């Protein structure tokens, strides 16, 4: 299960989940991470491949791992949105499967793509340590036409 290892000042901010994402499960990692986009009202919804502001850990502040809603967003709740951070255990049970050296890009509906990102996809980060650690660096350079 992914968890924050390092989150320097300036690499994160707080935002409220929009009502429309209530009960949305995590889209990648071990089903506990989701890419988000801040809207005009300052709340966040699911990001697209080409419009992503950060990554949210859906399990933030939760302790009951047996609850059916453990890995789901709660509309109206504040979350930390990571733009630059280091996550540990991100590859444990990950979907898509992550390996050291992978470059991860935003995909539709808050998900990620490793192998073939669409043109203009936002760079999310690098996978390290046999797929167990990931450096999040959202809003890096978008993918150019024809590849990474």
PyMOL commands that set and color helices and strands:
alter all, ss='L'
color gray80, all
select helices_A, chain A and resi 19-21+108-110+129-131
alter helices_A, ss='H'
color red, helices_A
select strands_A, chain A and resi 3-6+12-17+33-38+43-46+54-57+78-82+84-88+103-106+112-113+123-128+133-137
alter strands_A, ss='S'
color yellow, strands_A
deselect
rebuild
show_as cartoon
